[in-house]
Amino acid sequence: MNDNLEIRENLPGDAAGIDELYVTAFPDEDLFPLVRPLLDLGQSVISLLGLRENSIAGHIIFTLCRVEGGEDTVALLAPLAVAPALHNQGIGSALVQTGFNHLEQISIDHVFVLGDPAYYGRFGFKTEDKVATPYPLPIEWRGAWQSMHLRDGGATPEGKLLVPEPWRDIALWTS
Ligand SMILES: CC(C)(COP(=O)(O)OP(=O)(O)OC[C@H]1O[C@@H](n2cnc3c(N)ncnc32)[C@H](O)[C@@H]1OP(=O)(O)O)[C@@H](O)C(=O)NCCC(=O)NCCS
């Protein structure tokens, strides 16, 4: 279904198109204060764009982080957005899987996400209870904090997830 989907790392010239995608995919949320600074982090994020016939179809960011007291680099998946007209065509899944491939290439094994388990469960994410979010989540969101290992047998860290500045906004974790 995704034969004509191109996935590549985003380029500086893609910024306006990415902004537009987030306005349509998240009409009730303003993600500019998160997405733009994340893209400015450069090497500390993996930012992938999905394109259909040269138009932006979807976008995903993985932020490279650490867990308090640990030495391994881990990844935080978010945000993920697909153009509403193109939902349910496998674009979100293709972006997630391609992101996993990029992470494996740089030996990052453990991925975290705060999102709907009904969607992220299909990739293998499971409720995370050893690594804490940077700010305590509202009780009704607890099941949305998930993680997975990309390889069998990865070590499970314990502690708080240490995130770079764009993620240090309590509102991102509580509302
Ligand atoms: C969530 C999102 C990225 C999925 O992208 P997509 O390209 O439509 O997803 P895929 O085609 O890979 O997967 C479609 C499947 O996921 C399911 N799905 C999509 N969103 C879902 C959700 N929020 N909860 C549960 N299942 C969901 C669809 O029902 C479909 O299920 P099926 O395979 O059993 O038919 C897209 O709906 C989107 O951009 N939504 C708005 C922004 C958003 O909520 N982003 C996630 C932030 S955590």
The ligand as a MOL file (V3000), in Angstrom:
LIG
                    3D

  0  0  0     0  0            999 V3000
M  V30 BEGIN CTAB
M  V30 COUNTS 48 50 0 0 0
M  V30 BEGIN ATOM
M  V30 1 C -2.3710 8.2210 14.8580 0
M  V30 2 C -1.9640 8.3910 13.3910 0
M  V30 3 C -0.5270 8.8970 13.3350 0
M  V30 4 C -2.0720 7.0570 12.6740 0
M  V30 5 O -1.5810 7.1980 11.3600 0
M  V30 6 P -2.1320 6.2670 10.1610 0
M  V30 7 O -1.2080 6.4420 9.0120 0
M  V30 8 O -3.5570 6.5280 9.9350 0
M  V30 9 O -1.9460 4.8450 10.8420 0
M  V30 10 P -1.7550 3.4430 10.1320 0
M  V30 11 O -2.3750 3.4950 8.7610 0
M  V30 12 O -0.3590 3.0120 10.2550 0
M  V30 13 O -2.6100 2.4970 11.0890 0
M  V30 14 C -3.9940 2.5260 10.9820 0
M  V30 15 C -4.5650 1.6730 12.0900 0
M  V30 16 O -4.3710 2.3610 13.3340 0
M  V30 17 C -5.6280 2.5890 13.9540 0
M  V30 18 N -5.5410 3.8440 14.6620 0
M  V30 19 C -5.2450 5.0470 14.1880 0
M  V30 20 N -5.2700 5.9700 15.1790 0
M  V30 21 C -5.5610 5.2970 16.3070 0
M  V30 22 C -5.7140 5.6640 17.6520 0
M  V30 23 N -5.5650 6.9330 18.0660 0
M  V30 24 N -6.0100 4.7010 18.5310 0
M  V30 25 C -6.1710 3.4310 18.1640 0
M  V30 26 N -6.0080 3.0010 16.8860 0
M  V30 27 C -5.7260 3.9400 15.9830 0
M  V30 28 C -6.6120 2.6110 12.8000 0
M  V30 29 O -7.9210 2.3050 13.2450 0
M  V30 30 C -6.0580 1.4800 11.9330 0
M  V30 31 O -6.3670 0.2220 12.5030 0
M  V30 32 P -6.4000 -1.1420 11.6430 0
M  V30 33 O -4.9990 -1.3710 11.1060 0
M  V30 34 O -6.7720 -2.1700 12.6420 0
M  V30 35 O -7.3950 -0.9050 10.5660 0
M  V30 36 C -2.8950 9.3810 12.6580 0
M  V30 37 O -4.2360 8.9720 12.8710 0
M  V30 38 C -2.7660 10.8230 13.1250 0
M  V30 39 O -1.9290 11.5610 12.6180 0
M  V30 40 N -3.6240 11.2490 14.0620 0
M  V30 41 C -3.6330 12.6080 14.5580 0
M  V30 42 C -2.4110 12.8890 15.3560 0
M  V30 43 C -2.1670 11.8730 16.4520 0
M  V30 44 O -3.0850 11.5140 17.2050 0
M  V30 45 N -0.9190 11.4170 16.5400 0
M  V30 46 C -0.5010 10.4480 17.5430 0
M  V30 47 C 0.0540 11.2040 18.6820 0
M  V30 48 S 0.4750 10.1310 20.0020 0
M  V30 END ATOM
M  V30 BEGIN BOND
M  V30 1 1 1 2
M  V30 2 1 2 3
M  V30 3 1 2 4
M  V30 4 1 2 36
M  V30 5 1 4 5
M  V30 6 1 5 6
M  V30 7 2 6 7
M  V30 8 1 6 8
M  V30 9 1 6 9
M  V30 10 1 9 10
M  V30 11 2 10 11
M  V30 12 1 10 12
M  V30 13 1 10 13
M  V30 14 1 13 14
M  V30 15 1 14 15
M  V30 16 1 15 16
M  V30 17 1 15 30
M  V30 18 1 16 17
M  V30 19 1 17 18
M  V30 20 1 17 28
M  V30 21 1 18 19
M  V30 22 1 18 27
M  V30 23 2 19 20
M  V30 24 1 20 21
M  V30 25 1 21 22
M  V30 26 2 21 27
M  V30 27 1 22 23
M  V30 28 2 22 24
M  V30 29 1 24 25
M  V30 30 2 25 26
M  V30 31 1 26 27
M  V30 32 1 28 29
M  V30 33 1 28 30
M  V30 34 1 30 31
M  V30 35 1 31 32
M  V30 36 2 32 33
M  V30 37 1 32 34
M  V30 38 1 32 35
M  V30 39 1 36 37
M  V30 40 1 36 38
M  V30 41 2 38 39
M  V30 42 1 38 40
M  V30 43 1 40 41
M  V30 44 1 41 42
M  V30 45 1 42 43
M  V30 46 2 43 44
M  V30 47 1 43 45
M  V30 48 1 45 46
M  V30 49 1 46 47
M  V30 50 1 47 48
M  V30 END BOND
M  V30 END CTAB
M  END
